[in-house]
Amino acid sequence: MSEIACRKCKECGLISDVTQTTCVCGAELSSLPHIVVDLDELPPEQIGVINEEAQYAGKEQNNNDLSDFLEDFSNLEEIGEENSVPESNIKLTAVRYGVYSFTITPEMVKDAPYMLGRAAGQNDFLSKDERVSNNHCTIFSNNGVWYVQDNSSTNGTFINDEDLGDGGCTTLEEGDRLKLGHSVDSMEFRVSFE
């Protein structure tokens, strides 16, 4: 199996690896959420540009494997469409930094993932912590499930003390601890749903 982190172009539908910022058709890819596909099962006519360095080693995939929502490659067009909108809001509540929380609604991730980071518009809260990258990680949904993905952050993205790895992605569950960085006092949020 040759699993690889990719993005699916909304313009032409081709799958390109995450190192590609522009599709062969010229469309912008960098803001699209990542998916994990098995190149052995992907029809050649759906492949755009694939860089072998973007391939995941199978044993590194474990909890970061999103291939569950790619069971049938004929349905790839549905990724990111209205059937992926979750029914619940996701709430992130800061741990150790006073009373601070914010809610991400399904409407907010309908067209693009929600960005967490110093440059992502969470007021002064995240912008003051220089250990948090400008575009640290994204939160998005697929088929009613919430996910978090590291955006090649400098200090890493952790779920319950497990490092997602560079570009890694996993589901978000009630009670999860989302931590932006590897330090003991890094910015941390408790995940809940409303």
C-alpha positions as CSV (number, residue, x, y, z in Angstrom):
1,M,0.0,0.0,0.0
2,S,1.3,3.5,-0.9
3,E,-0.7,5.9,1.2
4,I,-0.2,9.6,0.6
5,A,-1.5,12.9,1.9
6,C,-3.3,14.7,-0.9
7,R,-5.7,17.5,-1.8
8,K,-8.6,17.2,-4.3
9,C,-8.9,20.1,-6.7
10,K,-12.4,21.6,-6.6
11,E,-12.0,22.8,-10.2
12,C,-10.9,19.7,-12.1
13,G,-11.2,16.9,-9.5
14,L,-7.6,15.7,-9.8
15,I,-5.8,14.5,-6.7
16,S,-2.3,16.0,-6.0
17,D,0.0,15.5,-3.0
18,V,0.1,18.1,-0.2
19,T,3.4,19.6,-1.4
20,Q,1.6,21.0,-4.5
21,T,0.1,24.5,-3.9
22,T,-1.4,24.7,-7.4
23,C,-3.2,22.1,-9.5
24,V,-2.2,21.3,-13.0
25,C,-5.3,23.2,-14.1
26,G,-4.0,26.3,-12.3
27,A,-6.4,26.2,-9.3
28,E,-5.2,27.0,-5.8
29,L,-4.8,23.9,-3.6
30,S,-3.1,25.2,-0.4
31,S,-6.3,26.2,1.4
32,L,-8.0,22.8,0.8
33,P,-8.1,20.1,3.6
34,H,-5.9,17.1,3.3
35,I,-7.1,13.6,2.6
36,V,-5.2,10.4,2.7
37,V,-5.5,8.1,-0.4
38,D,-3.9,4.8,-1.4
39,L,-2.3,5.4,-4.7
40,D,-2.6,1.7,-5.6
41,E,-6.4,2.0,-5.5
42,L,-6.7,5.5,-7.2
43,P,-7.5,5.4,-10.9
44,P,-4.7,7.0,-13.0
45,E,-7.1,9.5,-14.6
46,Q,-7.7,11.0,-11.1
47,I,-4.0,11.7,-10.3
48,G,-2.5,15.1,-10.8
49,V,1.0,15.7,-9.5
50,I,2.4,13.3,-6.9
51,N,5.8,13.8,-5.2
52,E,7.1,10.5,-3.7
53,E,8.4,12.4,-0.6
54,A,4.8,13.1,0.4
55,Q,4.1,9.3,0.8
56,Y,3.4,8.1,4.3
57,A,5.1,5.0,5.6
58,G,2.3,2.5,6.5
59,K,3.4,2.1,10.1
60,E,3.4,5.9,10.7
61,Q,-0.3,6.1,9.7
62,N,-2.0,4.4,12.6
63,N,-4.4,7.0,14.1
64,N,-3.8,9.6,11.4
65,D,-5.3,7.5,8.6
66,L,-8.3,9.1,6.9
67,S,-8.7,6.5,4.3
68,D,-12.0,5.4,6.0
69,F,-13.9,8.2,4.2
70,L,-12.4,7.2,0.9
71,E,-13.8,3.7,0.6
72,D,-15.1,4.3,-2.9
73,F,-13.0,6.5,-5.1
74,S,-15.9,7.1,-7.4
75,N,-17.4,9.3,-4.6
76,L,-14.4,11.6,-4.2
77,E,-16.4,14.4,-5.7
78,E,-18.5,14.4,-2.5
79,I,-15.6,15.3,-0.2
80,G,-16.2,18.9,1.1
81,E,-19.7,19.0,-0.3
82,E,-22.9,19.5,1.8
83,N,-23.0,15.9,2.9
84,S,-19.8,16.5,4.9
85,V,-21.3,19.2,7.2
86,P,-21.6,18.0,10.8
87,E,-24.8,18.4,12.8
88,S,-23.0,19.7,15.9
89,N,-20.8,22.7,16.6
90,I,-17.4,22.1,18.0
91,K,-16.3,24.2,21.0
92,L,-12.6,24.7,22.0
93,T,-12.1,25.9,25.6
94,A,-8.6,27.0,26.7
95,V,-6.9,25.1,29.5
96,R,-4.8,27.0,32.1
97,Y,-5.3,30.4,30.4
98,G,-8.4,31.8,32.1
99,V,-11.9,31.6,30.7
100,Y,-11.6,31.6,26.9
101,S,-13.4,29.5,24.4
102,F,-14.8,29.8,20.9
103,T,-17.2,27.8,18.8
104,I,-16.8,26.6,15.3
105,T,-20.1,26.0,13.5
106,P,-20.7,23.8,10.5
107,E,-21.4,26.9,8.4
108,M,-17.9,28.2,9.2
109,V,-16.2,25.1,7.6
110,K,-18.6,24.7,4.7
111,D,-16.3,26.1,2.0
112,A,-12.9,26.0,3.7
113,P,-11.3,24.6,6.9
114,Y,-11.1,26.7,10.0
115,M,-7.5,27.9,10.7
116,L,-6.0,28.0,14.2
117,G,-2.9,30.2,14.6
118,R,-1.3,33.5,15.3
119,A,-2.4,34.9,11.9
120,A,-5.8,33.3,11.8
121,G,-7.9,36.0,13.6
122,Q,-8.4,34.5,17.1
123,N,-8.0,38.1,18.5
124,D,-5.0,38.5,20.8
125,F,-5.3,35.2,22.4
126,L,-3.2,33.1,20.0
127,S,-1.3,36.0,18.4
128,K,0.7,36.6,21.6
129,D,2.2,33.1,21.8
130,E,5.1,32.9,19.5
131,R,5.3,29.1,19.8
132,V,2.1,29.0,17.9
133,S,2.7,29.1,14.1
134,N,0.9,31.7,12.0
135,N,-1.3,29.0,10.4
136,H,-0.7,26.2,13.0
137,C,-3.5,23.8,12.2
138,T,-6.9,23.5,10.5
139,I,-10.2,22.1,11.7
140,F,-12.6,20.7,9.2
141,S,-15.3,18.2,8.8
142,N,-16.0,15.2,6.5
143,N,-19.2,13.2,6.5
144,G,-20.3,14.6,9.8
145,V,-17.0,14.0,11.6
146,W,-14.7,16.8,12.9
147,Y,-11.0,16.5,12.1
148,V,-7.8,18.5,13.0
149,Q,-4.8,18.7,10.7
150,D,-1.3,20.0,11.5
151,N,-0.1,22.6,8.9
152,S,3.6,21.8,9.1
153,S,3.7,23.9,12.3
154,T,7.1,24.6,13.9
155,N,6.2,23.1,17.3
156,G,3.7,20.5,16.4
157,T,0.0,19.7,17.0
158,F,-0.9,17.2,19.6
159,I,-4.1,15.4,20.5
160,N,-4.1,13.9,24.0
161,D,-0.3,14.2,24.0
162,E,0.1,12.3,20.7
163,D,2.0,14.3,18.1
164,L,0.1,14.3,14.8
165,G,3.4,14.8,12.9
166,D,4.0,17.2,10.0
167,G,0.8,17.4,8.1
168,G,-0.8,14.7,10.2
169,C,-4.6,14.5,10.7
170,T,-7.0,12.8,13.1
171,T,-10.6,12.9,14.3
172,L,-11.7,15.1,17.2
173,E,-13.7,13.5,20.0
174,E,-15.5,14.8,23.0
175,G,-13.0,15.5,25.8
176,D,-9.9,15.5,23.5
177,R,-7.1,17.9,24.4
178,L,-5.8,19.8,21.4
179,K,-2.4,21.3,22.1
180,L,-0.5,23.7,19.9
181,G,3.1,22.9,20.6
182,H,5.2,20.5,22.6
183,S,6.0,22.5,25.7
184,V,4.4,21.7,29.0
185,D,2.7,25.1,29.0
186,S,1.8,25.3,25.3
187,M,-1.6,26.5,24.3
188,E,-4.1,23.8,25.0
189,F,-7.8,23.4,24.4
190,R,-10.5,21.0,25.6
191,V,-12.8,19.8,22.8
192,S,-16.5,19.5,23.3
193,F,-19.6,19.5,21.0
194,E,-22.8,21.5,21.2
